């Protein structure tokens, strides 16, 4: 039974059987953190100034079985090329999560017999966290084949398209979604006479646009870009971003009659 799934950088599943591979289970270490500390003369101990998640090194044990000796040599070389590229890796028993990884350290396949190799491949995950396979733009139901139990999801309760001015946006992951580092797209359609504010009362953040919004316009916050109908409105904003804390985020929209507001993002896990 293969317990490791591979995907190319575009998210397309790689047929590991094509390479004669069987994964015996992805080895994932615990998260570790880089903490900044300071000291004050006359005060005992240290003061924590915050901490950041470190990258993680995953390990993928594989067994490769070929038809014969010559085929084993060819497959070995194909694997060298395959694993030299950035890709995603996941566990077949957790189909809703994957890790974006790169091979940094070298690895040496060990010959078991003329047509079989075993190998233990180290992969480097720069972000240090897993992400959901699907995003909130995908159907949030178990038939979508992009979700799993244990992701903190409740498809019957959560929705990411709203038509009111105050609502909850649920971040089902363990990690805050920060548009400086992660994809987050907020799109708003509605009418506003002079300004638009989007407030996350949970994080205390406010985005403000000083200008009109017509029914035919679409205001978009795409990562760190602020747009109306694809054109930058940076100078008319307060240049502040909205992040989404883990759990419930209390969002309020002011100054606009909301037709539709949609939050498109993924969930991130430790």
Secondary structure, 3 states (H helix, E strand, C coil): CCCEEEEECCCCEECHHHHCEEEEEEECCCCCEEEEEECCCCCCCCEEEEEEECCEEEEEEEEEECCCHHHHHHHHHHHHHHCCCCEEEEECCCCCEEEEEECCCCCCCEEEECCEEEEEEEEEECCCCEEECCCCCCCCCHHHCCCCCCCCCCCCCCCCEECCCEEEEEECCCCCECCCCCCEEEEEEEEEEEEEEEEECCCCEEEEEECCECCCCCEEEECCEEEECCEECHHHECCCCCCECCEEEEEEEEEEEEEEEEEEECCEEC
